[in-house]
Amino acid sequence: MALSERVAKKLGSGGIAMVMLLLAACQTVPDNSSPYSPAQIAALRQYQFEQEGDRWLLDLDSKLLFPTDSAALVDGQVVTIGTMARELAKVGIGGADVEGHADSVGDAEYNRDLSLRRAQSVKDVLTGGGMAADRVAAAGLGESQPIASNDTEEGRAQNRRVVIIVSPDDVIPAE
Amino acid sequence: MLLGAVFGNSVTALANSPQPGIGAPAQPEAKGVATATARIVRAILEYTRWPKPIDPVEVCIVGTASMGAAIETISLSDGRQVAVRHLARDGFASSSGCDAYYLGALDAGAMRQWISRAHGGPVVTIAERDPQCRSEAMFCMVYGPNTVSFRLNVDAVSRSGVRVDPRVLRIAKDR
């Protein structure tokens, strides 16, 4: 099936968000240290969309970035996070750790609060999607954990993020 | 539980003791830990969707990985082979062709470099020593007193060139 058809097919189930995020991803300057060119990455991702049928997988749509000084989610992100909560529930995952981050612009204390509000925004949608509020922990890590350079706007945009971390409910015995 | 039975038998089958790493002396239950680690790595490899079919899956063990001794014994349920390659902590030049990085004892700088190399490309990252999962590795091993589990960083998956089936999170329940 052609990529465009597949995307169109997904429009009924949150596909608009997917397209928007795809476009946004295309405009993002990749990490300079990656050995893969933007063209290679785009080709890889296009290929992936033609795999797996309609099975939901964790992929690039799961990235949660925020505008400067904002903790508000756009509609597309709300759809993405809600879908994630429901799909994780299907495999028995009802909780998550949600960690908000900020870029280094502005006061560190303010950024810690901003990052917590970002995490809280995501937590609200996860719980709205069916996760239990007492099993979703929101934390604000401020500007302490950058994943890209704060010297460029592209890098700062990557640092204004929320990270969702999930674990199996069970553990494997090691004895 | 079936898992317990299978697991108990496989412990004795493990031949090699894990090599003690920096700051992580071998424990009496080291074989069990290594086997449980390999079990989780196997699930990760089985539930990862690379952009193109790969066989064998090449796992590159970077630095000293004291829990990774049994990774070489992994066989995937779909018949694909697993090939293990050991790389020095600065062995970036030899990393071509790796489908997964299993990251052992690395300082923060080297860790960052390996993670950013993987960004955007079709490489799975598994951190052995980042239980908080803040290194932006996709999967992070979590070692308890008698248990082994892992965490999944959704943001890191979204920055990668692979997709992950969330059923990986059922590893301890279904197997």
Chai-1 contact restraints between the chains, C-beta under 6 A:
chainA,res_idxA,chainB,res_idxB,connection_type,confidence,min_distance_angstrom,max_distance_angstrom,comment,restraint_id
A,P30,B,G120,contact,1.0,0.0,6.0,A-B,restraint_1
A,D31,B,S116,contact,1.0,0.0,6.0,A-B,restraint_2
A,D31,B,H119,contact,1.0,0.0,6.0,A-B,restraint_3
A,S33,B,S116,contact,1.0,0.0,6.0,A-B,restraint_4
A,S34,B,H119,contact,1.0,0.0,6.0,A-B,restraint_5
A,S34,B,G120,contact,1.0,0.0,6.0,A-B,restraint_6
A,Y36,B,G120,contact,1.0,0.0,6.0,A-B,restraint_7
A,Y36,B,G121,contact,1.0,0.0,6.0,A-B,restraint_8
A,I41,B,G120,contact,1.0,0.0,6.0,A-B,restraint_9
A,L44,B,P51,contact,1.0,0.0,6.0,A-B,restraint_10
A,L44,B,G161,contact,1.0,0.0,6.0,A-B,restraint_11
A,Y47,B,P51,contact,1.0,0.0,6.0,A-B,restraint_12
A,Q48,B,P51,contact,1.0,0.0,6.0,A-B,restraint_13
A,Q48,B,R163,contact,1.0,0.0,6.0,A-B,restraint_14
A,L57,B,R163,contact,1.0,0.0,6.0,A-B,restraint_15
A,L57,B,D165,contact,1.0,0.0,6.0,A-B,restraint_16
A,L58,B,V154,contact,1.0,0.0,6.0,A-B,restraint_17
A,L58,B,V157,contact,1.0,0.0,6.0,A-B,restraint_18
A,L58,B,V164,contact,1.0,0.0,6.0,A-B,restraint_19
A,D59,B,R163,contact,1.0,0.0,6.0,A-B,restraint_20
A,L60,B,S158,contact,1.0,0.0,6.0,A-B,restraint_21
A,S62,B,V154,contact,1.0,0.0,6.0,A-B,restraint_22
A,S62,B,S158,contact,1.0,0.0,6.0,A-B,restraint_23
A,K63,B,S158,contact,1.0,0.0,6.0,A-B,restraint_24
A,E87,B,P166,contact,1.0,0.0,6.0,A-B,restraint_25
A,L88,B,P166,contact,1.0,0.0,6.0,A-B,restraint_26
A,V91,B,P166,contact,1.0,0.0,6.0,A-B,restraint_27
A,V91,B,R167,contact,1.0,0.0,6.0,A-B,restraint_28
A,V91,B,L169,contact,1.0,0.0,6.0,A-B,restraint_29
A,V91,B,R170,contact,1.0,0.0,6.0,A-B,restraint_30
A,I93,B,L169,contact,1.0,0.0,6.0,A-B,restraint_31
A,Q145,B,R134,contact,1.0,0.0,6.0,A-B,restraint_32
A,I147,B,E136,contact,1.0,0.0,6.0,A-B,restraint_33
A,V163,B,D155,contact,1.0,0.0,6.0,A-B,restraint_34
A,I164,B,V154,contact,1.0,0.0,6.0,A-B,restraint_35
A,I165,B,C133,contact,1.0,0.0,6.0,A-B,restraint_36
A,I165,B,R151,contact,1.0,0.0,6.0,A-B,restraint_37
A,I165,B,N153,contact,1.0,0.0,6.0,A-B,restraint_38
A,V166,B,L152,contact,1.0,0.0,6.0,A-B,restraint_39
A,S167,B,R151,contact,1.0,0.0,6.0,A-B,restraint_40
A,P168,B,L169,contact,1.0,0.0,6.0,A-B,restraint_41
A,P168,B,I171,contact,1.0,0.0,6.0,A-B,restraint_42
A,P168,B,A172,contact,1.0,0.0,6.0,A-B,restraint_43
A,D170,B,A172,contact,1.0,0.0,6.0,A-B,restraint_44
A,D170,B,K173,contact,1.0,0.0,6.0,A-B,restraint_45
A,V171,B,T147,contact,1.0,0.0,6.0,A-B,restraint_46
A,V171,B,S149,contact,1.0,0.0,6.0,A-B,restraint_47
A,V171,B,A172,contact,1.0,0.0,6.0,A-B,restraint_48
A,I172,B,A36,contact,1.0,0.0,6.0,A-B,restraint_49
A,I172,B,V148,contact,1.0,0.0,6.0,A-B,restraint_50
A,I172,B,A172,contact,1.0,0.0,6.0,A-B,restraint_51
A,P173,B,T147,contact,1.0,0.0,6.0,A-B,restraint_52
A,A174,B,E29,contact,1.0,0.0,6.0,A-B,restraint_53
A,A174,B,G32,contact,1.0,0.0,6.0,A-B,restraint_54
A,A174,B,V33,contact,1.0,0.0,6.0,A-B,restraint_55
A,A174,B,A36,contact,1.0,0.0,6.0,A-B,restraint_56
A,A174,B,N146,contact,1.0,0.0,6.0,A-B,restraint_57
A,A174,B,T147,contact,1.0,0.0,6.0,A-B,restraint_58
A,A174,B,V148,contact,1.0,0.0,6.0,A-B,restraint_59
A,E175,B,E29,contact,1.0,0.0,6.0,A-B,restraint_60
A,E175,B,G32,contact,1.0,0.0,6.0,A-B,restraint_61
A,E175,B,N146,contact,1.0,0.0,6.0,A-B,restraint_62
